[in-house]
Amino acid sequence: MNDLNLLFRKRIGMNSEEPITIENLGGFLELTASGLPFENLCTLSGSIDELNEGSLVDKILHRNEGGLCYDLNGILYLFLKENGLDVQLVRGSVYVPELNGFSPTGRTHAAIILNDRGERYLIDTGFGGNLPLRPVPLDGSETITPTGEFRVKKEESEFGDCFLEMKLKNKDTDWRIGYAFDSRDPVDDVSDLSEMKKIITEHPQSPFNKKPLLTRVTADGSMVLTETSFTRWMDGQVAKEEIDASQFKLLAKEHYNLDVK
């Protein structure tokens, strides 16, 4: 096994010899979500360095940072590919309920399509607190996961041919759109996500280039840390506390293993 493979497994606490299959992907995605936080600290620094295997390995596996969708799904794609799975990166656009429409930043969400024995699945470890933690079939069947129910709806839009729909546990009573994506137009290489990164870093309406946001999902809940609050969902219960700058740094280290300057 190469360094990426071994370092990724070490980062999420997975056995270095266990093969990755469709049967054990659920447990693997739980470890990945718990181990790799969704966070925008690098985006706030203004860095628009090109994404490639070397930069992702350095950021996530050597510096032990998290990242946004293109970072997290980028490194996951490389890992799954290294383990012999037939995977492709795809682009999508996130639905923003407050705007009653899709993100002004366009197709700036990266996700993964897995092809396995004639079936196709959506995989995503970079969708903030909305992670399925399971592969979601593209055939439209509903998938019940620790975080809620998910399904892929085949429907044309300006952003592709599919929608990810979700009903989050203890949060949603009805199905809602997570994002639209195009299953027919794969991204050729992780470096092609660099444009996505540049838009998210520089676009005036990007939700990630203004204030820090740290999210981590586990099988029994999730946690969200901002400059002013720390919110935890666990077993259907929510607890929110107001915090200050010094508490923010301490909580970032304690719950996300991130050093905030």
Secondary structure per residue as TSV (DSSP state, phi and psi in degrees):
chain	resnum	aa	ss	phi	psi
A	1	M	-	360.0	143.5
A	2	N	-	-84.8	179.6
A	3	D	H	-62.8	-43.0
A	4	L	H	-55.8	-47.1
A	5	N	H	-61.1	-51.0
A	6	L	H	-67.3	-41.5
A	7	L	H	-66.9	-39.0
A	8	F	H	-63.6	-47.3
A	9	R	H	-60.8	-40.5
A	10	K	H	-65.3	-39.7
A	11	R	H	-62.6	-38.4
A	12	I	H	-98.0	-1.8
A	13	G	T	77.9	40.1
A	14	M	-	-109.6	145.8
A	15	N	-	-54.2	132.8
A	16	S	T	-71.2	-13.2
A	17	E	T	-108.5	-11.4
A	18	E	-	-69.8	126.0
A	19	P	-	-70.8	154.6
A	20	I	-	-101.1	121.7
A	21	T	-	-133.7	168.3
A	22	I	T	-61.0	-28.3
A	23	E	T	-71.5	-33.2
A	24	N	T	-109.5	11.3
A	25	L	H	-63.8	-31.0
A	26	G	H	-59.7	-52.1
A	27	G	H	-62.8	-37.8
A	28	F	H	-64.0	-42.6
A	29	L	H	-67.7	-31.2
A	30	E	H	-64.4	-44.9
A	31	L	H	-62.3	-41.3
A	32	T	H	-64.3	-46.1
A	33	A	H	-63.1	-40.2
A	34	S	H	-70.9	-33.8
A	35	G	H	-87.7	-26.3
A	36	L	S	-115.9	100.8
A	37	P	-	-71.2	148.2
A	38	F	E	-85.1	115.9
A	39	E	E	-155.0	156.2
A	40	N	-	-118.6	22.2
A	41	L	H	-62.2	-38.6
A	42	C	H	-67.2	-37.4
A	43	T	H	-62.6	-40.6
A	44	L	H	-64.7	-24.5
A	45	S	T	-74.1	-14.7
A	46	G	T	87.1	5.9
A	47	S	-	-66.9	128.2
A	48	I	-	-123.9	32.3
A	49	D	-	-58.5	147.9
A	50	E	-	-62.5	140.7
A	51	L	-	-83.6	132.5
A	52	N	-	-157.8	176.8
A	53	E	H	-58.3	-43.0
A	54	G	H	-62.5	-44.7
A	55	S	H	-68.8	-35.6
A	56	L	H	-70.8	-41.9
A	57	V	I	-61.2	-42.9
A	58	D	I	-63.9	-47.7
A	59	K	I	-66.6	-48.9
A	60	I	I	-95.1	-33.4
A	61	L	I	-103.7	-22.1
A	62	H	I	-99.9	-45.6
A	63	R	S	-88.3	-4.9
A	64	N	-	55.9	40.7
A	65	E	-	-93.4	176.0
A	66	G	-	-104.8	-136.7
A	67	G	B	164.3	-172.6
A	68	L	-	-95.7	-172.6
A	69	C	H	-57.0	-40.9
A	70	Y	H	-70.1	-28.9
A	71	D	H	-72.9	-53.8
A	72	L	H	-69.8	-46.8
A	73	N	H	-74.6	-24.4
A	74	G	H	-64.3	-49.2
A	75	I	H	-71.2	-34.7
A	76	L	H	-64.9	-42.2
A	77	Y	H	-57.1	-47.9
A	78	L	H	-61.7	-40.4
A	79	F	H	-65.9	-47.5
A	80	L	H	-63.2	-40.1
A	81	K	H	-63.2	-42.2
A	82	E	H	-62.6	-28.8
A	83	N	T	-91.0	13.5
A	84	G	T	86.8	9.3
A	85	L	-	-85.3	148.9
A	86	D	E	-89.2	97.4
A	87	V	E	-127.2	154.8
A	88	Q	E	-139.6	144.1
A	89	L	E	-86.0	141.9
A	90	V	E	-133.4	160.0
A	91	R	E	-105.7	149.9
A	92	G	E	-149.0	177.0
A	93	S	E	-127.8	127.5
A	94	V	E	-77.7	137.3
A	95	Y	E	-82.6	131.8
A	96	V	E	-112.6	103.8
A	97	P	G	-55.4	-37.5
A	98	E	G	-63.9	-24.6
A	99	L	G	-99.8	-5.6
A	100	N	T	53.3	37.4
A	101	G	E	-173.1	-172.6
A	102	F	E	-87.8	160.9
A	103	S	-	-56.5	135.4
A	104	P	T	-62.4	-15.1
A	105	T	T	-81.3	-3.3
A	106	G	-	78.1	-144.1
A	107	R	S	-82.3	74.2
A	108	T	-	-116.5	22.1
A	109	H	E	-111.7	130.0
A	110	A	E	-104.4	135.4
A	111	A	E	-140.0	-177.0
A	112	I	E	-129.3	138.6
A	113	I	E	-108.0	129.1
A	114	L	E	-107.3	129.9
A	115	N	E	-104.4	122.5
A	116	D	E	-143.7	115.4
A	117	R	T	49.8	46.7
A	118	G	T	83.6	-4.2
A	119	E	E	-109.1	153.3
A	120	R	E	-120.5	142.7
A	121	Y	E	-135.5	147.5
A	122	L	E	-93.8	132.5
A	123	I	E	-125.3	137.7
A	124	D	-	-151.4	119.8
A	125	T	S	-117.9	16.9
A	126	G	-	-128.6	33.2
A	127	F	S	-113.6	45.2
A	128	G	T	57.3	-127.0
A	129	G	T	-89.9	12.4
A	130	N	-	-111.0	30.5
A	131	L	-	-74.4	134.0
A	132	P	-	-68.3	-30.7
A	133	L	S	62.3	10.0
A	134	R	S	-146.3	154.0
A	135	P	-	-66.8	134.9
A	136	V	E	-106.3	116.6
A	137	P	E	-60.9	143.5
A	138	L	T	-82.3	0.1
A	139	D	T	-83.4	2.5
A	140	G	S	94.5	-8.4
A	141	S	-	-70.5	145.9
A	142	E	-	-79.8	138.6
A	143	T	E	-115.3	121.0
A	144	I	E	-91.9	124.6
A	145	T	E	-128.8	171.0
A	146	P	T	-59.9	-23.0
A	147	T	T	-100.6	-4.2
A	148	G	E	144.6	-157.9
A	149	E	E	-113.2	140.7
A	150	F	E	-137.9	150.3
A	151	R	E	-155.6	157.5
A	152	V	E	-108.5	125.1
A	153	K	E	-105.3	125.2
A	154	K	E	-80.1	111.7
A	155	E	E	-161.3	134.7
A	156	E	E	-73.4	141.5
A	157	S	E	-148.9	178.4
A	158	E	T	-68.4	-11.5
A	159	F	T	-107.2	0.9
A	160	G	E	148.9	-154.8
A	161	D	E	-116.2	4.8
A	162	C	E	-142.5	155.0
A	163	F	E	-123.3	138.3
A	164	L	E	-88.6	123.0
A	165	E	E	-113.0	149.8
A	166	M	E	-147.5	157.2
A	167	K	E	-138.6	91.9
A	168	L	E	-70.5	140.2
A	169	K	T	-62.0	130.7
A	170	N	T	63.8	12.6
A	171	K	T	-129.2	-40.3
A	172	D	-	-114.7	140.7
A	173	T	S	-102.8	-20.8
A	174	D	S	-126.0	159.0
A	175	W	-	-64.6	142.1
A	176	R	E	-141.8	158.5
A	177	I	E	-77.6	132.3
A	178	G	E	-90.6	-54.7
A	179	Y	E	-163.6	160.8
A	180	A	E	-98.0	147.5
A	181	F	E	-150.2	165.7
A	182	D	-	-113.8	110.1
A	183	S	T	-80.8	-7.4
A	184	R	T	-98.7	-6.3
A	185	D	S	-127.1	73.7
A	186	P	-	-67.7	152.7
A	187	V	B	-81.3	130.1
A	188	D	S	-69.8	-34.1
A	189	D	-	-154.9	152.9
A	190	V	G	-59.1	-27.8
A	191	S	G	-63.2	-23.8
A	192	D	G	-70.0	-12.3
A	193	L	G	-81.7	-5.6
A	194	S	H	-61.0	-36.2
A	195	E	H	-63.7	-40.5
A	196	M	H	-59.8	-45.6
A	197	K	H	-61.0	-42.6
A	198	K	H	-62.7	-42.5
A	199	I	H	-63.6	-47.4
A	200	I	H	-62.9	-33.6
A	201	T	H	-75.7	-32.9
A	202	E	H	-113.0	-19.9
A	203	H	-	-64.5	133.0
A	204	P	T	-62.6	-22.6
A	205	Q	T	-105.2	13.7
A	206	S	-	-66.9	134.3
A	207	P	T	-79.7	-2.9
A	208	F	T	-114.5	3.1
A	209	N	S	-111.7	21.0
A	210	K	S	-119.6	-49.4
A	211	K	S	-136.1	151.1
A	212	P	-	-65.9	141.0
A	213	L	-	-141.9	123.0
A	214	L	E	-125.6	126.8
A	215	T	E	-132.1	141.6
A	216	R	E	-141.2	134.3
A	217	V	E	-111.3	135.3
A	218	T	E	-125.1	172.8
A	219	A	T	-64.6	-24.0
A	220	D	T	-110.7	10.9
A	221	G	E	162.0	-159.2
A	222	S	E	-155.9	168.0
A	223	M	E	-142.8	142.5
A	224	V	E	-130.6	127.2
A	225	L	E	-118.9	127.4
A	226	T	-	-123.2	-177.3
A	227	E	S	-62.8	-26.5
A	228	T	S	-117.5	-7.8
A	229	S	E	-152.9	156.8
A	230	F	E	-131.1	118.2
A	231	T	E	-119.8	131.9
A	232	R	E	-125.7	131.9
A	233	W	E	-108.8	126.5
A	234	M	E	-146.7	122.1
A	235	D	T	51.2	40.7
A	236	G	T	85.9	-5.3
A	237	Q	E	-103.4	140.9
A	238	V	E	-117.9	138.6
A	239	A	E	-134.6	128.4
A	240	K	E	-127.9	133.6
A	241	E	E	-129.3	142.9
A	242	E	E	-80.3	141.6
A	243	I	-	-134.2	168.4
A	244	D	-	-114.5	-176.2
A	245	A	H	-62.4	-39.7
A	246	S	H	-69.1	-39.0
A	247	Q	H	-66.2	-35.7
A	248	F	H	-57.2	-47.0
A	249	K	H	-63.8	-41.7
A	250	L	H	-65.9	-43.2
A	251	L	H	-68.9	-35.0
A	252	A	H	-61.9	-38.9
A	253	K	H	-74.0	-44.9
A	254	E	H	-67.1	-44.1
A	255	H	H	-103.3	-16.9
A	256	Y	H	-124.7	-4.6
A	257	N	-	54.9	41.1
A	258	L	-	-118.5	135.0
A	259	D	-	-93.1	114.3
A	260	V	-	-99.9	127.6
A	261	K	-	-80.3	360.0
